[in-house]
């Protein structure tokens, strides 16, 4: 389809909205241009709207900020249990997906190209009539996980009207093993909800509760809250095959081959009264399991065991048995993604139906099975055997290329819907902007598939809740309240008594030689759905710091044994399937294991994501979805640069100057460190803060989990450009905030931690005296500001900054020389109008979100009051509340007390830069039973 003209794009993007989330006004369905704008919508003034964004089908409540009808920023909804006022990288980056120039813009038909919605409806009518005449036989519907009550109601109505129709669900990163494990243990489907804020001792076996996923914010927030108090700190044990965010925060961690997970859990179960055969474990792993078991048992009712999604169902059932013995703080609910008693069919059954030619009509809504299905299902070929096939999605992706018809799906920020969180809490999805293209919501498309009269998504969602609230009084009042608060009151799923779990038999690990490749969701791409999102492609992976691609991670010993070095491109062969992938060397990877993430190697992702990395799905089968045994590696003779924003460095001796980690037992012996202001200086004493404020930031490294939410939030808030892989290869990047990973352990036993590093806003800033034009200066509130229109690009300030937090615009990345298609007019609509878009040749860096400080100052002056709290973008996004920003000159501000904490320190304090950004040290509580392992 030809691109929109400038006039059409501006007409679309310049439309105002009147979808008000306020409790005193009724939301309007239609968007009205600004020539008829409502009085309450002020030009240039940000407005907040409560809505919901999904990940893998689960809802997370957010506040979307819009200026002049354009959504420009996502923040967490503090009332929503899944977000708790925070975000993750996927929620923050959803804005860029909204404005993606590669989004589908029109209905397309594979043979004739661009078509209309009317022509699609006519084409659909014949196969639908045939299916209706056979009570639905031959009609197959494929979706991702369904938690929307409205979509569930529509699917239920379809299946009741056509009982022979079949509904399939395909979620690439699923929880099938956990679900089957619950049924093995309790004889009924249940969803477990661990309560990490009540768990003092935790054992994670192949589990990464702090890692990226739909429940990351809730679990990480609870974990950090528990460990914020040294008296309730507890201990975290982790057994895993490669480093995860949870493994990095562990007090005791062991890198184990996945075949050893059963032995660890059996050892813990036997310590609690089971009599299971224990597979062989080496001495170190056995001591680890025994210490974990003793610690768990000693803190019954305050201890918890978690199993990862890749573990066999029998091991999940065993974990339920262990937790029952411990009386662990864990709740159970009925799965919120079920429609009554219906169990959806899986993707394998759809593949079988396609192969035998029984599929008359196939509708694929909001998922991409051609790219994400196990390789043995061969979905691209089999979809071609359907009599009639249609795909609805945001992009013309791999599945759109395999079906006869493709329909453009509206983004969640353009449509009405509803979603449930992992605890069952329901919330509304409301649009902030009129659809940019000729797209429709999933509810409107579902109505077409069900042959229902045309009706808007707004009316469909309201009908769902009108029925649900018919016994609760005034519908309009409840509707307005739900829109205003961002969730449906009292909608969480009720707790279920699971009963006594059954003790299962242990599964056997298949005998295999060679390497076992573990496949994981990617921390930046998840299952590949964000492959065309440039923010996430350039967001460094928390452990490897790799960007713009993926790699096969091996331990140093494993790589040396195979004669491989970092960057070597190898062929990975599993049975008859093979791919090529570069090697990366990582600490903490178990011997005999390689780890690779999903979501790359896509042939039809878009201008940004097409062809990047290697496609791990091509190795996956329905029989082995997560662990690929007997993988063979062969050198190709080629090498490839591993693009990283930082090198992984293990530091010995000088670690304390850069990153401070304290054993909990020694906390009482620790004294707080200052900022170096007691040291001699050639500069005059600091006498700034003349305006009555002294802004400062304290970052608690004990709470930081390295999730990168702050990095992407800063990018969204401050119009930070993407530079692209070519510039990254030259050592250039533009992120105003980075998260350093310090490791003062060994490659086999890392002892690592995260440290976010923004501009330090030094009182004695080394960047200032070297600038020939005074572009880098201090203001009267202690901020080290950068005057963009004064900067001439000498880069002296960058050279003189010991923290390396200043970025130089080598090109006009956001102004005339963007990477790929990021200069499209739709993308520029995302930019924050309160932050200058920097031109080529200037230095830029963290400003402590000076625009937010200015906004609060203006509001305070307007209202005749003192300035209130200012929340920076990085602070608002953090799921663990690791970042605190405040005014040192304000009496009672908590940031002053944090500077007196025993754990307080400044980065490179001996340089006497007197930074305003300081830190609290990381805390660890190693097991006294494993002290010999740390010697």
Secondary structure, DSSP 8 states (H G I E B T S, - for coil): -----HHHHHHHHT--------TTS---SS---GGG--TT--TT--EEEEEEEEETTEEEEEEEEEETTEEEEEEE-TT-TTTTT---HHHHHHHHHHT-TTB--S-EETTTEE--HHHHHHHHHHHHHHHHHTTTTTEEEEES----HHHHHHHHHHHHHSTT-EEEE--SS--HHHHHHHHHHHSS--EEEE-GGG-SEEEEES--TTSSSTTHHHHHHHHHHHHTSGGG--EEEEEESS--HHHHT-SEEEE--GGGHHHHHHHHHHHTT---------HHHHHHHHHHHHHHHHTTTSEEEEE-TTS-HHHHHHHHHHHHHHT-SEEEE--TT-BTTB--B-HHHHHHHHHTT--SEEEEES--HHHHS-GGG-HHHHHTTSSEEEEEESB--HHHHHSSEEEEB--GGGS-EEEE-TT--EEEE--SS--SSS-B-HHHHHHHHTT-----HHHHHHHHHHHHTTTSS-HHHHHHHHHHHTS-TT-S---------------------SEEEEEE-BTTTBTTTTTT-HHHHSS--TTT-B-SS--EEE-HHHHHHTT--TTEEEEEEETTEEEEEEEEE-TT--TTEEEEESS---TTS-TTTTT-S--GGGG--SS-SSEEEEEEEEEEEEE----BSS---B--S-HHHH--EEEGGGGGG------STTS--SS------TTS--EEEEEETTT-----HHHHHHHHHTT-----HHHHHTT----S-EEEEEE-S-SSS--EEEEEE-----TT-TTTTT-TT--EEE-TTS-EEE-GGG-----HHHHH-TT---EE-SS-TTTT--STTTTSHHHHTTS-TTS----TT-EE---SSHHHHHHHHHHHHHHTS-------HHHHH-TT--EEEEETTSTT-HHHHHTTSTTEE-TTGGG----SEEEE-EEE---GGGGGGG-
